[in-house]
Amino acid sequence: MDIPRGGYTLFWRMMIGCVLFSGLTIFTGIMVFKEWLKWTHYPIRFNRQNGMVYVFRTNGSVLSVPWKEIFFTQEKEPGPLREWCIRGYVLDKEGETILETFSLGICGAKGLLPGYWEFIRCYMEEDVTSELADIIIVCPPIENRREGFVFGFQNLIYMYSRMEWISLIWMLPMSLVGSIARYIASQTSKIPQWPQVVLDACKSDVDDSVNVSADNNPKDMWRLVFANQKYENWKIRGERHEVALSKINAILAKRYGNQ
């Protein structure tokens, strides 16, 4: 086929357009079938009072299993990024066949997992709930509601240091696109609803002094996101965090020694 000399530019533009359109179509298809039109999130409830774990499955049903009967391990996700995650396995009586499996919802570098796991383990097995509450900085505002666009965007660009301002320039466009896809997923998906039997089992005591939720989130979220809190607020939060960690370490050291 002969293409006029002046037509080469148009030809390549059309080819590039087709490639970009195909890529966008594939990306959209993945989002639709994997993230959109599903559930806004897949929660897990840890009940330290009755020693039970409740896992919201992808099909909307709930797995109820005793904490002590779950075998937790860290392994790599099967996806293209091969990130590390923590999985819980429910085995048969012989301990040889896997009956159920679920993820604790964290993926990333292997070094991030121990602290995340220890937080959950301490909540279920140690008497340090008030100290753990002081470690929590932000709770996602998704209980019985959909995540808003602003929080989703804030969550994607959250910074731990002002040094990360350097990466903001080239990360911002990707984060913006990701936040739009995240918002669409939230708005097109159903809000998970726990069965009444789970709600009854996990009902908080009226006199429970530990109450942490999205209502306790910092009022200066944008400052927190950009690692630019006022010095007084940053100092108070840091000192509370350090005191809580010191108490937890002292309690664990007294119980387990230096192992």
Secondary structure, DSSP 4 states (H G I P E B T S, - for coil): ----TTHHHHHHHHHHHHHHHHHHHHHHHHIIIIITTSBS---EEEETTTTEEEEE-TTS-EEEEEGGGEEEEEEE-SSTT--EEEEEEEE-TTS-SEEEEEEEEEEE-GGGHHHHHHHHHHHHHSS-HHHHHHH-----S-TTSPPPHHHHHHHHH--SSGGGHHHHHHHHHHHHHHHHHHHHHHHHSBPP---HHHHHHTPPPTT-----SGGGS-S-HHHHHTT---HHHHHHHHHHHHHHHHHHHHHHHHHHTT-
